[in-house]
Structures are given as C-alpha cells and as structure tokens.
Amino acid sequence: MKLFPALLALTLVPAVLLPFQDQEPKKKKGNPITDYPRAEGERMAKEIQGSWLLTNYDDPTSVALTNGAVNGFATFHEGFLTLIFELQSLETGPFGVGEHIIAQAGVFRYRFDERAGLQTSSVMGYSNLNATGELTADVTGQGNEYLIDLKNDLLELRSVSQVRLSFRRVHAGEFPQATIKDIERRRHGPETEDGGF
C-alpha cells in the first residue's frame, strides 16, 4: 500500500509545477528617463538615412548672408555623412562692401550618443570657416556634437556654438534631360578643354 502514495505524489508534483513552468520570466521595467533618448537615437538613426537639402544656415556670430546665399547637401548613409555647402556673405573691406564665399566640404563618421545627440568625426574635408578665411584641411578625427530635431522630413542641427543648419529631405529624381543632351552633343562634337565631370 505504500506504493500508492508514492505514485500519487509522482503524478501530482508535475501537475502542480506545470503552471509555473509555462510562465515567462517577468521583464524588467525600463527607466523612462534613459530609455527615451536611446529609443529616439534608434529612430533617428533610421530616419536620417538619405539626402538632405540645406535650406538655412544661421550663425549668431557671423556676418549677414545675402539673399538666396545658402547652397548645400548632406547625405547620411551607413555611418558616413557627406556634407557640402557654400554661403555668400557680405563683408566690409578696404574697397567697400563685397561678397565673400564661405565653403565647407567633407566626409565624416557619425553616430547618435546616449542622449540622442549627433556626434561626428572628420574623415577628410576642407573649409574656410576660420579666422583667416583661407581654405584649410580639416583635422582628421576632429569631433563635433549637435543637438538634433528630426521630424516630417525636416532636419535641424544645432552645434555647441549655436550655429543652426536646417535641411529638408530630397528624394531621387530623374536625371536631367538637358544634361543628357549636353553630354550627347559633346560626345559627338569637338573636344572641349574643360575635361570636367
């Protein structure tokens, strides 16, 4: 008769433990203060991919720009940023007020930090955004940080020095027909000296 209680115990123990085995471990609740920037950084890393047209450049310490004087593009792709822009400013010199071209062109690595800020590291580039106004090479590995606002195909970057760059997303369009005709004409016409792209 002692066999029956032992068999009963062997049958009941698995039946009692079965509901506890199917339960998944409880997920730890995240910290909303630290989880939000991480989630924002992940969202922006996806949404920033593509090409952006520079629409405004605002530097509170610089001279006034002429109307329509902002031209530039930024392309974000797989951790690399290509940034090219030119600005036309009005500057006073010994012969009066004249236009001055401000230019920057470079390739950067980029990432989003733990606060969902954009950080860049120079790979190569050139700029005349310096005290002398002369075109100089960027220092490889030089870092910068930007606060970022990205929504509805609009992108705003604000540097530590309060320079603000505003962009709007641009999508791929058709190759210009006028350019195709020009290339065809040059292909079959006399040689040109420019030899450019």
C-alpha positions as CSV (number, residue, x, y, z in Angstrom):
1,M,0.0,0.0,0.0
2,K,3.0,2.3,0.4
3,L,3.4,2.2,-3.4
4,F,0.1,4.1,-4.0
5,P,1.0,7.3,-2.1
6,A,4.4,7.4,-3.9
7,L,2.7,7.0,-7.3
8,L,0.1,9.7,-6.3
9,A,3.0,12.1,-5.3
10,L,4.8,11.5,-8.6
11,T,1.6,12.3,-10.5
12,L,0.6,15.4,-8.5
13,V,4.0,17.1,-8.3
14,P,4.4,17.6,-12.1
15,A,0.7,18.7,-12.3
16,V,1.2,21.3,-9.5
17,L,4.5,22.6,-11.0
18,L,3.3,22.7,-14.7
19,P,1.6,26.1,-14.4
20,F,4.8,27.6,-13.0
21,Q,7.0,26.2,-15.8
22,D,4.9,27.9,-18.6
23,Q,5.3,31.4,-17.2
24,E,7.8,33.6,-18.9
25,P,10.2,35.5,-16.7
26,K,9.0,38.9,-15.8
27,K,10.5,41.7,-17.9
28,K,12.3,44.3,-16.0
29,K,10.7,47.7,-16.3
30,G,13.0,50.2,-18.1
31,N,13.8,53.6,-16.9
32,P,11.8,56.1,-18.9
33,I,14.5,58.8,-18.4
34,T,17.2,56.7,-20.0
35,D,15.1,54.6,-22.4
36,Y,13.6,57.6,-24.2
37,P,16.9,59.0,-25.6
38,R,18.0,55.5,-26.6
39,A,14.8,54.9,-28.5
40,E,15.0,58.4,-30.1
41,G,18.6,57.7,-31.2
42,E,17.5,54.5,-32.8
43,R,14.6,56.2,-34.5
44,M,16.7,59.0,-35.8
45,A,19.5,56.6,-37.0
46,K,16.9,55.0,-39.3
47,E,15.1,58.2,-40.4
48,I,18.2,60.3,-41.1
49,Q,19.4,57.9,-43.9
50,G,19.2,59.7,-47.3
51,S,19.9,63.1,-48.8
52,W,19.1,66.5,-47.4
53,L,19.0,69.9,-49.0
54,L,20.4,72.8,-46.9
55,T,17.6,75.4,-46.6
56,N,19.0,77.7,-43.9
57,Y,22.3,78.5,-42.1
58,D,22.2,80.7,-39.0
59,D,25.3,81.7,-37.1
60,P,24.7,84.3,-34.5
61,T,28.4,85.4,-34.6
62,S,28.8,85.7,-38.3
63,V,28.2,88.5,-40.8
64,A,24.9,88.7,-42.7
65,L,24.3,86.4,-45.6
66,T,23.0,87.7,-48.9
67,N,19.5,86.6,-50.1
68,G,19.4,83.1,-51.6
69,A,23.0,82.6,-50.5
70,V,22.7,79.1,-48.9
71,N,23.5,76.1,-51.1
72,G,24.3,72.7,-49.7
73,F,23.6,69.0,-49.3
74,A,24.1,66.4,-46.7
75,T,23.9,62.7,-47.3
76,F,23.8,60.2,-44.4
77,H,24.5,56.6,-45.3
78,E,25.7,53.6,-43.2
79,G,27.5,55.7,-40.6
80,F,29.0,58.2,-43.0
81,L,28.0,61.8,-43.6
82,T,29.0,63.7,-46.7
83,L,28.4,67.5,-46.2
84,I,29.0,70.1,-48.8
85,F,27.8,73.7,-48.6
86,E,28.6,77.2,-49.7
87,L,27.3,80.5,-48.3
88,Q,27.6,84.0,-49.7
89,S,28.2,86.7,-47.1
90,L,28.6,90.4,-47.2
91,E,31.8,91.7,-45.8
92,T,33.3,95.2,-45.5
93,G,36.8,95.6,-46.9
94,P,39.1,98.4,-47.9
95,F,37.1,99.0,-51.1
96,G,33.7,98.9,-49.5
97,V,31.2,96.0,-49.1
98,G,31.8,92.9,-51.1
99,E,30.6,89.3,-51.3
100,H,32.6,86.6,-49.7
101,I,32.1,82.8,-50.3
102,I,32.2,80.6,-47.2
103,A,32.6,76.9,-48.1
104,Q,32.9,73.5,-46.4
105,A,33.1,70.1,-47.9
106,G,33.9,66.9,-46.0
107,V,33.2,63.3,-45.1
108,F,32.5,62.4,-41.5
109,R,31.7,59.3,-39.5
110,Y,28.6,59.8,-37.4
111,R,26.7,58.2,-34.5
112,F,24.0,59.0,-32.0
113,D,25.1,59.1,-28.4
114,E,23.3,58.0,-25.3
115,R,21.4,61.4,-25.1
116,A,20.2,61.1,-28.8
117,G,22.7,63.8,-29.9
118,L,24.5,63.6,-33.2
119,Q,28.3,63.2,-33.0
120,T,30.6,63.5,-36.0
121,S,34.3,62.6,-36.5
122,S,36.1,64.1,-39.5
123,V,37.5,61.7,-42.1
124,M,38.6,64.3,-44.6
125,G,37.5,67.8,-45.7
126,Y,38.2,71.4,-46.4
127,S,36.8,74.6,-45.1
128,N,37.4,78.4,-44.9
129,L,35.4,78.8,-41.7
130,N,38.3,80.0,-39.8
131,A,39.9,83.3,-38.6
132,T,41.9,83.8,-41.8
133,G,39.1,82.9,-44.3
134,E,41.6,80.7,-46.2
135,L,40.7,77.2,-47.3
136,T,42.4,74.7,-45.0
137,A,42.2,70.9,-44.5
138,D,40.1,69.6,-41.6
139,V,41.9,67.7,-38.8
140,T,41.2,64.0,-39.3
141,G,39.4,62.6,-36.3
142,Q,38.2,66.0,-35.0
143,G,34.8,65.6,-33.4
144,N,31.7,67.8,-33.2
145,E,28.4,67.5,-31.4
146,Y,24.9,68.6,-32.5
147,L,21.5,68.7,-30.9
148,I,19.2,67.3,-33.5
149,D,15.5,67.8,-34.3
150,L,14.2,65.4,-37.0
151,K,10.5,65.1,-38.0
152,N,8.3,65.3,-41.0
153,D,11.3,65.2,-43.5
154,L,12.8,68.3,-41.8
155,L,16.2,68.1,-40.1
156,E,17.8,70.7,-37.8
157,L,21.3,70.5,-36.4
158,R,22.4,72.9,-33.7
159,S,26.1,73.0,-32.7
160,V,27.5,73.8,-29.3
161,S,28.4,77.3,-30.7
162,Q,24.7,77.8,-31.6
163,V,25.2,77.5,-35.4
164,R,22.0,76.1,-36.8
165,L,21.7,74.2,-40.0
166,S,18.2,73.4,-41.4
167,F,17.6,70.8,-44.1
168,R,14.7,69.2,-45.9
169,R,14.7,65.7,-47.3
170,V,15.1,65.3,-51.0
171,H,14.2,62.2,-53.0
172,A,15.8,60.8,-56.1
173,G,14.6,62.4,-59.2
174,E,15.2,61.7,-62.9
175,F,18.5,62.6,-64.4
176,P,18.1,66.0,-66.2
177,Q,17.2,65.7,-69.9
178,A,19.2,68.9,-70.6
179,T,22.3,67.3,-69.2
180,I,21.8,64.1,-71.3
181,K,21.5,66.2,-74.4
182,D,24.6,68.2,-73.5
183,I,26.6,65.1,-72.9
184,E,25.4,63.6,-76.2
185,R,26.3,66.8,-78.0
186,R,29.8,66.9,-76.5
187,R,30.3,63.2,-77.3
188,H,29.8,63.8,-81.0
189,G,31.1,67.4,-81.2
190,P,34.6,68.9,-81.0
191,E,36.7,68.2,-78.0
192,T,36.3,70.6,-75.1
193,E,39.1,71.8,-72.9
194,D,37.3,71.6,-69.5
195,G,37.5,67.8,-69.3
196,G,35.4,68.1,-66.1
197,F,32.7,66.0,-64.6
